Amino acid sequence: MGWIGDALAAAFELIVGGDPELGEIVALSLRVSGTALLVSSVIGLPFGALLGIVRFPGRRGVVIVLNTLMGLPPVVVGLGVLLLLSRPGPLGHLGLLFTPEAMMIAQSILITPIVAALTRQTIEDAFDEYGEQLRSLGAGRLRSAATLLYEARFTLLTAVLAGFGRAIAEVGAVQIVGGNIAHVTRIMTTTIALDTNRGEFALAMGLGIILLLLALAIVGSAEILRGVANRAA
């Protein structure tokens, strides 16, 4: 247990001392995952809301596909984005491979189905309850979707937080498209994997502790928001 204690002590020293490398890695991780979450929310929230309200032939198939995409393997997403952004690929001329932007794209693809699917279920349940009232008020599909998105905002924030939790903890896709380049694309999860393989545990443990604290903050925030929603109901 001696080396574990030493590594933990070194990890806490890095955190408390504000190690510049650790701060840079955490900041980039939050920027990449935060941007991916913003993109996925802009796409997933309205798409999920409309899917929860609109009825059309083949809708059940779309729902099944969307729910399936919630479990997309990260390495498959990483491979797809790599082929898309590589030099011979259709978007290779943009030069985005092995940049934070490529990592944002990969994370956005991973978490958009999560946000959309959870939004669809929430809005569909709300529409079953309030749809008749909305129709009596003359609200069309877009107006109904916007109204229910607002009314279910606290519940939907838990869906958004779930997406952020998936993004911040992801390693496979960002490793493939980002390359884990020091001071360029090195984020918390890829650094933990790299330093663990090299036997350098101090920074890895420090980042692991920060990841656990972020997970605790996400779960705590979700519980608080759920309580606010229940009291407002």
C-alpha positions as a LaTeX table, in Angstrom:
\begin{tabular}{lrrr}
\hline
Residue & $x$ (\AA) & $y$ (\AA) & $z$ (\AA) \\
\hline
Met1 & 0.00 & 0.00 & 0.00 \\
Gly2 & 3.03 & 2.30 & 0.33 \\
Trp3 & 3.30 & 3.27 & $-3.33$ \\
Ile4 & $-0.46$ & 3.84 & $-3.52$ \\
Gly5 & $-0.30$ & 6.20 & $-0.57$ \\
Asp6 & 2.63 & 8.04 & $-2.12$ \\
Ala7 & 0.78 & 8.37 & $-5.43$ \\
Leu8 & $-2.35$ & 9.66 & $-3.70$ \\
Ala9 & $-0.32$ & 12.18 & $-1.72$ \\
Ala10 & 1.34 & 13.37 & $-4.93$ \\
Ala11 & $-2.06$ & 13.56 & $-6.64$ \\
Phe12 & $-3.54$ & 15.74 & $-3.89$ \\
Glu13 & $-0.42$ & 17.91 & $-3.97$ \\
Leu14 & $-0.95$ & 18.48 & $-7.70$ \\
Ile15 & $-4.60$ & 19.40 & $-7.15$ \\
Val16 & $-4.07$ & 21.66 & $-4.14$ \\
Gly17 & $-0.96$ & 23.24 & $-5.63$ \\
Gly18 & $-2.73$ & 24.09 & $-8.87$ \\
Asp19 & $-0.36$ & 22.19 & $-11.15$ \\
Pro20 & $-0.31$ & 24.00 & $-14.53$ \\
Glu21 & $-0.36$ & 20.78 & $-16.58$ \\
Leu22 & $-3.28$ & 19.40 & $-14.63$ \\
Gly23 & $-5.16$ & 22.69 & $-14.99$ \\
Glu24 & $-4.54$ & 22.76 & $-18.74$ \\
Ile25 & $-5.82$ & 19.21 & $-19.16$ \\
Val26 & $-8.95$ & 19.83 & $-17.07$ \\
Ala27 & $-9.69$ & 23.09 & $-18.90$ \\
Leu28 & $-9.42$ & 21.43 & $-22.31$ \\
Ser29 & $-11.59$ & 18.52 & $-21.16$ \\
Leu30 & $-14.32$ & 20.89 & $-20.00$ \\
Arg31 & $-14.08$ & 22.95 & $-23.20$ \\
Val32 & $-14.35$ & 19.92 & $-25.47$ \\
Ser33 & $-17.18$ & 18.25 & $-23.54$ \\
Gly34 & $-19.00$ & 21.52 & $-22.91$ \\
Thr35 & $-18.97$ & 22.42 & $-26.61$ \\
Ala36 & $-20.11$ & 18.91 & $-27.55$ \\
Leu37 & $-22.94$ & 19.18 & $-25.03$ \\
Leu38 & $-24.03$ & 22.54 & $-26.45$ \\
Val39 & $-24.11$ & 21.12 & $-29.99$ \\
Ser40 & $-25.97$ & 18.00 & $-28.92$ \\
Ser41 & $-28.51$ & 20.05 & $-26.96$ \\
Val42 & $-29.19$ & 22.40 & $-29.89$ \\
Ile43 & $-29.82$ & 19.37 & $-32.11$ \\
Gly44 & $-31.18$ & 16.78 & $-29.69$ \\
Leu45 & $-33.69$ & 18.80 & $-27.66$ \\
Pro46 & $-35.85$ & 20.07 & $-30.56$ \\
Phe47 & $-35.50$ & 16.83 & $-32.53$ \\
Gly48 & $-36.50$ & 14.73 & $-29.53$ \\
Ala49 & $-39.40$ & 17.05 & $-28.72$ \\
Leu50 & $-40.81$ & 16.89 & $-32.26$ \\
Leu51 & $-40.35$ & 13.13 & $-32.37$ \\
Gly52 & $-42.30$ & 12.89 & $-29.13$ \\
Ile53 & $-45.23$ & 14.83 & $-30.58$ \\
Val54 & $-45.43$ & 14.17 & $-34.31$ \\
Arg55 & $-46.92$ & 10.90 & $-35.54$ \\
Phe56 & $-45.89$ & 9.65 & $-39.00$ \\
Pro57 & $-45.38$ & 6.34 & $-40.83$ \\
Gly58 & $-42.13$ & 4.73 & $-39.73$ \\
Arg59 & $-41.94$ & 6.72 & $-36.51$ \\
Arg60 & $-41.55$ & 3.56 & $-34.43$ \\
Gly61 & $-38.54$ & 2.60 & $-36.52$ \\
Val62 & $-36.96$ & 6.01 & $-35.99$ \\
Val63 & $-37.47$ & 5.66 & $-32.24$ \\
Ile64 & $-35.86$ & 2.21 & $-32.24$ \\
Val65 & $-32.88$ & 3.49 & $-34.21$ \\
Leu66 & $-32.51$ & 6.49 & $-31.90$ \\
Asn67 & $-32.60$ & 4.30 & $-28.80$ \\
Thr68 & $-30.06$ & 1.97 & $-30.38$ \\
Leu69 & $-27.73$ & 4.89 & $-31.08$ \\
Met70 & $-27.67$ & 5.66 & $-27.36$ \\
Gly71 & $-25.32$ & 2.70 & $-27.04$ \\
Leu72 & $-22.99$ & 3.65 & $-29.88$ \\
Pro73 & $-19.53$ & 2.14 & $-29.26$ \\
Pro74 & $-17.08$ & 5.06 & $-28.88$ \\
Val75 & $-14.36$ & 3.34 & $-30.92$ \\
Val76 & $-16.79$ & 2.94 & $-33.84$ \\
Val77 & $-17.64$ & 6.64 & $-33.67$ \\
Gly78 & $-13.95$ & 7.48 & $-33.48$ \\
Leu79 & $-13.21$ & 5.35 & $-36.52$ \\
Gly80 & $-16.04$ & 6.95 & $-38.47$ \\
Val81 & $-14.91$ & 10.48 & $-37.64$ \\
Leu82 & $-11.31$ & 9.52 & $-38.43$ \\
Leu83 & $-12.31$ & 8.34 & $-41.91$ \\
Leu84 & $-14.40$ & 11.45 & $-42.40$ \\
Leu85 & $-11.65$ & 13.88 & $-41.39$ \\
Ser86 & $-8.58$ & 12.03 & $-42.69$ \\
Arg87 & $-6.76$ & 13.50 & $-45.67$ \\
Pro88 & $-8.45$ & 11.23 & $-48.27$ \\
Gly89 & $-11.83$ & 11.66 & $-46.54$ \\
Pro90 & $-14.63$ & 14.00 & $-47.66$ \\
Leu91 & $-13.74$ & 16.60 & $-45.01$ \\
Gly92 & $-9.99$ & 16.05 & $-45.01$ \\
His93 & $-9.35$ & 19.45 & $-46.59$ \\
Leu94 & $-10.53$ & 21.13 & $-43.38$ \\
Gly95 & $-7.50$ & 19.86 & $-41.46$ \\
Leu96 & $-9.49$ & 19.04 & $-38.33$ \\
Leu97 & $-8.00$ & 15.64 & $-37.54$ \\
Phe98 & $-5.99$ & 15.54 & $-34.29$ \\
Thr99 & $-7.48$ & 18.81 & $-33.06$ \\
Pro100 & $-9.88$ & 19.63 & $-30.22$ \\
Glu101 & $-12.54$ & 20.29 & $-32.86$ \\
Ala102 & $-12.33$ & 16.66 & $-34.05$ \\
Met103 & $-12.84$ & 15.54 & $-30.45$ \\
Met104 & $-15.86$ & 17.81 & $-30.14$ \\
Ile105 & $-17.37$ & 16.29 & $-33.27$ \\
Ala106 & $-16.86$ & 12.75 & $-31.97$ \\
Gln107 & $-18.36$ & 13.55 & $-28.57$ \\
Ser108 & $-21.29$ & 15.37 & $-30.17$ \\
Ile109 & $-22.10$ & 12.30 & $-32.26$ \\
Leu110 & $-21.94$ & 10.13 & $-29.15$ \\
Ile111 & $-24.19$ & 12.17 & $-26.89$ \\
Thr112 & $-26.73$ & 13.68 & $-29.30$ \\
Pro113 & $-28.73$ & 10.40 & $-29.42$ \\
Ile114 & $-28.75$ & 10.29 & $-25.61$ \\
Val115 & $-30.15$ & 13.82 & $-25.31$ \\
Ala116 & $-32.62$ & 13.28 & $-28.16$ \\
Ala117 & $-33.90$ & 9.91 & $-26.89$ \\
Leu118 & $-34.39$ & 11.07 & $-23.31$ \\
Thr119 & $-36.07$ & 14.25 & $-24.56$ \\
Arg120 & $-38.38$ & 12.23 & $-26.81$ \\
Gln121 & $-39.57$ & 10.08 & $-23.92$ \\
Thr122 & $-40.08$ & 13.05 & $-21.61$ \\
Ile123 & $-41.99$ & 15.12 & $-24.16$ \\
Glu124 & $-44.07$ & 12.16 & $-25.33$ \\
Asp125 & $-45.20$ & 11.48 & $-21.77$ \\
Ala126 & $-45.99$ & 15.17 & $-21.27$ \\
Phe127 & $-47.89$ & 15.34 & $-24.57$ \\
Asp128 & $-50.00$ & 12.34 & $-23.58$ \\
Glu129 & $-51.03$ & 14.31 & $-20.51$ \\
Tyr130 & $-51.37$ & 17.81 & $-21.92$ \\
Gly131 & $-51.82$ & 17.25 & $-25.67$ \\
Glu132 & $-55.59$ & 17.65 & $-25.61$ \\
Gln133 & $-55.31$ & 20.90 & $-23.71$ \\
Leu134 & $-52.70$ & 22.25 & $-26.12$ \\
Arg135 & $-54.84$ & 21.34 & $-29.13$ \\
Ser136 & $-57.85$ & 23.07 & $-27.56$ \\
Leu137 & $-55.75$ & 26.22 & $-27.29$ \\
Gly138 & $-54.90$ & 26.02 & $-30.98$ \\
Ala139 & $-51.22$ & 25.18 & $-30.48$ \\
Gly140 & $-49.58$ & 23.59 & $-33.51$ \\
Arg141 & $-46.78$ & 21.07 & $-33.40$ \\
Leu142 & $-43.94$ & 23.58 & $-33.12$ \\
Arg143 & $-45.76$ & 25.61 & $-30.48$ \\
Ser144 & $-46.63$ & 22.46 & $-28.54$ \\
Ala145 & $-43.03$ & 21.25 & $-28.68$ \\
Ala146 & $-41.68$ & 24.60 & $-27.49$ \\
Thr147 & $-44.24$ & 24.78 & $-24.67$ \\
Leu148 & $-43.53$ & 21.28 & $-23.43$ \\
Leu149 & $-39.77$ & 21.85 & $-23.65$ \\
Tyr150 & $-40.17$ & 24.82 & $-21.36$ \\
Glu151 & $-42.53$ & 23.09 & $-18.96$ \\
Ala152 & $-40.26$ & 20.04 & $-18.70$ \\
Arg153 & $-37.05$ & 22.07 & $-18.50$ \\
Phe154 & $-35.99$ & 20.75 & $-15.09$ \\
Thr155 & $-36.51$ & 17.14 & $-16.11$ \\
Leu156 & $-34.73$ & 17.73 & $-19.41$ \\
Leu157 & $-31.74$ & 19.21 & $-17.62$ \\
Thr158 & $-31.13$ & 15.77 & $-16.16$ \\
Ala159 & $-31.00$ & 14.43 & $-19.73$ \\
Val160 & $-28.47$ & 17.12 & $-20.62$ \\
Leu161 & $-26.40$ & 16.28 & $-17.56$ \\
Ala162 & $-26.48$ & 12.61 & $-18.54$ \\
Gly163 & $-25.05$ & 13.59 & $-21.91$ \\
Phe164 & $-22.31$ & 15.63 & $-20.27$ \\
Gly165 & $-21.43$ & 12.74 & $-18.00$ \\
Arg166 & $-21.04$ & 10.45 & $-21.01$ \\
Ala167 & $-18.90$ & 13.03 & $-22.82$ \\
Ile168 & $-16.53$ & 13.92 & $-20.00$ \\
Ala169 & $-15.83$ & 10.24 & $-19.22$ \\
Glu170 & $-15.30$ & 9.17 & $-22.86$ \\
Val171 & $-11.88$ & 7.94 & $-23.94$ \\
Gly172 & $-12.08$ & 5.68 & $-27.04$ \\
Ala173 & $-13.35$ & 8.09 & $-29.70$ \\
Val174 & $-11.32$ & 11.11 & $-28.57$ \\
Gln175 & $-8.17$ & 8.99 & $-28.39$ \\
Ile176 & $-8.62$ & 7.98 & $-32.04$ \\
Val177 & $-9.46$ & 11.40 & $-33.50$ \\
Gly178 & $-7.44$ & 13.55 & $-31.09$ \\
Gly179 & $-4.24$ & 11.54 & $-30.91$ \\
Asn180 & $-3.63$ & 12.45 & $-27.24$ \\
Ile181 & $-1.08$ & 15.11 & $-28.21$ \\
Ala182 & 0.49 & 16.94 & $-25.26$ \\
His183 & $-0.72$ & 20.54 & $-24.87$ \\
Val184 & $-3.00$ & 20.11 & $-27.90$ \\
Thr185 & $-5.53$ & 17.29 & $-27.51$ \\
Arg186 & $-4.65$ & 15.68 & $-24.18$ \\
Ile187 & $-7.72$ & 15.52 & $-21.92$ \\
Met188 & $-8.42$ & 13.86 & $-18.59$ \\
Thr189 & $-9.45$ & 10.39 & $-19.72$ \\
Thr190 & $-6.70$ & 9.96 & $-22.30$ \\
Thr191 & $-4.08$ & 11.25 & $-19.85$ \\
Ile192 & $-5.24$ & 8.77 & $-17.21$ \\
Ala193 & $-4.95$ & 5.91 & $-19.72$ \\
Leu194 & $-1.51$ & 7.07 & $-20.90$ \\
Asp195 & 0.00 & 7.69 & $-17.47$ \\
Thr196 & $-1.39$ & 4.43 & $-16.10$ \\
Asn197 & 0.28 & 2.53 & $-18.93$ \\
Arg198 & 3.55 & 4.33 & $-18.21$ \\
Gly199 & 3.31 & 3.65 & $-14.47$ \\
Glu200 & 3.11 & 7.38 & $-13.63$ \\
Phe201 & 0.21 & 7.38 & $-11.22$ \\
Ala202 & 0.30 & 10.81 & $-9.54$ \\
Leu203 & $-1.22$ & 12.83 & $-12.39$ \\
Ala204 & $-3.51$ & 9.95 & $-13.34$ \\
Met205 & $-4.88$ & 9.72 & $-9.80$ \\
Gly206 & $-5.25$ & 13.49 & $-9.57$ \\
Leu207 & $-7.30$ & 13.55 & $-12.75$ \\
Gly208 & $-9.25$ & 10.51 & $-11.57$ \\
Ile209 & $-10.19$ & 12.32 & $-8.38$ \\
Ile210 & $-11.34$ & 15.34 & $-10.38$ \\
Leu211 & $-13.41$ & 13.07 & $-12.65$ \\
Leu212 & $-15.05$ & 11.48 & $-9.62$ \\
Leu213 & $-15.82$ & 14.92 & $-8.19$ \\
Leu214 & $-17.35$ & 15.95 & $-11.52$ \\
Ala215 & $-19.46$ & 12.79 & $-11.55$ \\
Leu216 & $-20.60$ & 13.54 & $-8.01$ \\
Ala217 & $-21.48$ & 17.10 & $-9.03$ \\
Ile218 & $-23.46$ & 15.84 & $-12.04$ \\
Val219 & $-25.44$ & 13.30 & $-10.01$ \\
Gly220 & $-26.02$ & 15.81 & $-7.22$ \\
Ser221 & $-27.20$ & 18.45 & $-9.67$ \\
Ala222 & $-29.57$ & 15.96 & $-11.29$ \\
Glu223 & $-31.07$ & 15.07 & $-7.92$ \\
Ile224 & $-31.49$ & 18.73 & $-6.98$ \\
Leu225 & $-33.16$ & 19.51 & $-10.30$ \\
Arg226 & $-35.44$ & 16.48 & $-9.94$ \\
Gly227 & $-36.48$ & 17.75 & $-6.52$ \\
Val228 & $-37.16$ & 21.23 & $-7.89$ \\
Ala229 & $-39.25$ & 19.73 & $-10.68$ \\
Asn230 & $-41.26$ & 17.61 & $-8.25$ \\
Arg231 & $-41.97$ & 20.60 & $-6.02$ \\
Ala232 & $-42.99$ & 22.70 & $-9.03$ \\
Ala233 & $-45.35$ & 20.01 & $-10.32$ \\
\hline
\end{tabular}
